Amino acid sequence: MKNLSGEKCIFIAIIISVIYISLISAFPQNDKRLRRSLIEIENPEEVLNVLESLSQSIANSDYENYKTQKRGIDLGLSRGFSGSQAAKHLMGMSAASFANGPGRRRK
């Protein structure tokens, strides 16, 4: 009976090792995304100065003023226009800017 228990332990150990080896072999070894890339910088002090000035300009920026500025084309959606009216407007604007589009014909 004691011998049967040892065989079970060996069998379980073999199964666990096979599963472990199959998982390790399935993991990509030379994946470029997993490898750290090294970039040589000619002047690292200059890069650090640029990063420092960038972080200071971000910290000193007027975020509240930036938040209230318009960021895109106002198609009237905020004033109650429907999506189809906005789409018609965009299609008309693109047709008007097209060289062979509607408008005065030149000879």
C-alpha positions as CSV (number, residue, x, y, z in Angstrom):
1,M,0.0,0.0,0.0
2,K,2.9,2.3,0.8
3,N,4.4,1.6,-2.6
4,L,1.2,2.6,-4.4
5,S,1.2,5.9,-2.6
6,G,4.7,6.6,-3.8
7,E,3.8,5.8,-7.4
8,K,0.9,8.3,-7.2
9,C,3.3,11.0,-5.9
10,I,5.7,10.3,-8.8
11,F,2.9,10.3,-11.3
12,I,1.5,13.6,-10.0
13,A,5.1,15.1,-10.0
14,I,5.6,14.0,-13.6
15,I,2.2,15.5,-14.7
16,I,3.0,18.8,-12.9
17,S,6.5,19.0,-14.5
18,V,5.1,18.3,-18.0
19,I,2.5,21.1,-17.6
20,Y,5.1,23.4,-16.3
21,I,7.5,22.7,-19.2
22,S,4.8,23.1,-21.7
23,L,3.8,26.5,-20.3
24,I,7.4,27.7,-20.3
25,S,8.0,26.5,-23.8
26,A,4.8,28.2,-25.0
27,F,6.0,31.6,-23.7
28,P,7.8,33.6,-26.4
29,Q,11.5,33.8,-25.7
30,N,12.7,36.5,-28.1
31,D,9.7,38.8,-28.2
32,K,10.7,42.3,-29.1
33,R,7.9,43.7,-27.0
34,L,9.2,42.0,-23.9
35,R,12.8,43.0,-24.4
36,R,14.0,46.3,-23.1
37,S,15.3,48.5,-25.9
38,L,18.3,50.6,-25.3
39,I,18.6,54.0,-27.1
40,E,21.9,55.8,-27.1
41,I,21.5,59.5,-26.6
42,E,24.3,61.8,-27.8
43,N,23.7,64.5,-25.2
44,P,21.7,63.2,-22.3
45,E,22.0,66.5,-20.3
46,E,20.1,68.3,-23.1
47,V,17.4,65.7,-23.1
48,L,17.0,66.1,-19.3
49,N,16.8,69.9,-19.7
50,V,14.1,69.6,-22.3
51,L,12.1,67.2,-20.1
52,E,12.5,69.4,-17.1
53,S,11.3,72.5,-19.0
54,L,8.4,70.5,-20.4
55,S,7.3,69.4,-17.0
56,Q,7.6,73.0,-15.7
57,S,5.5,74.3,-18.5
58,I,2.9,71.7,-17.9
59,A,2.8,72.5,-14.2
60,N,2.6,76.3,-14.8
61,S,0.0,76.1,-17.5
62,D,-3.4,77.6,-16.9
63,Y,-5.5,74.4,-17.0
64,E,-8.8,76.1,-16.2
65,N,-8.4,78.4,-19.2
66,Y,-7.5,75.5,-21.4
67,K,-10.6,73.5,-20.2
68,T,-13.0,76.3,-21.4
69,Q,-11.5,76.8,-24.8
70,K,-13.3,75.4,-27.9
71,R,-11.6,72.3,-29.1
72,G,-13.3,71.4,-32.4
73,I,-15.7,72.4,-35.1
74,D,-19.0,73.6,-33.7
75,L,-21.7,72.1,-36.0
76,G,-24.6,73.4,-34.0
77,L,-25.1,70.2,-32.0
78,S,-24.8,72.2,-28.8
79,R,-27.4,74.6,-30.0
80,G,-30.0,72.0,-30.9
81,F,-29.1,70.8,-34.4
82,S,-29.7,67.2,-35.1
83,G,-27.0,64.8,-36.2
84,S,-28.5,64.6,-39.8
85,Q,-28.3,68.4,-40.1
86,A,-24.7,68.4,-39.0
87,A,-24.0,65.6,-41.5
88,K,-25.6,67.5,-44.3
89,H,-23.6,70.6,-43.4
90,L,-20.3,68.6,-43.5
91,M,-21.3,67.0,-46.8
92,G,-22.1,70.5,-48.2
93,M,-18.8,71.9,-47.0
94,S,-16.8,69.0,-48.5
95,A,-18.7,69.3,-51.8
96,A,-18.0,73.1,-51.8
97,S,-14.3,72.6,-51.3
98,F,-14.1,69.9,-54.0
99,A,-12.6,71.3,-57.3
100,N,-15.4,69.9,-59.5
101,G,-18.1,70.6,-57.0
102,P,-21.0,73.0,-57.1
103,G,-20.5,76.7,-57.6
104,R,-19.5,79.0,-60.3
105,R,-18.1,77.3,-63.4
106,R,-15.0,78.9,-64.8
107,K,-14.1,78.7,-68.4
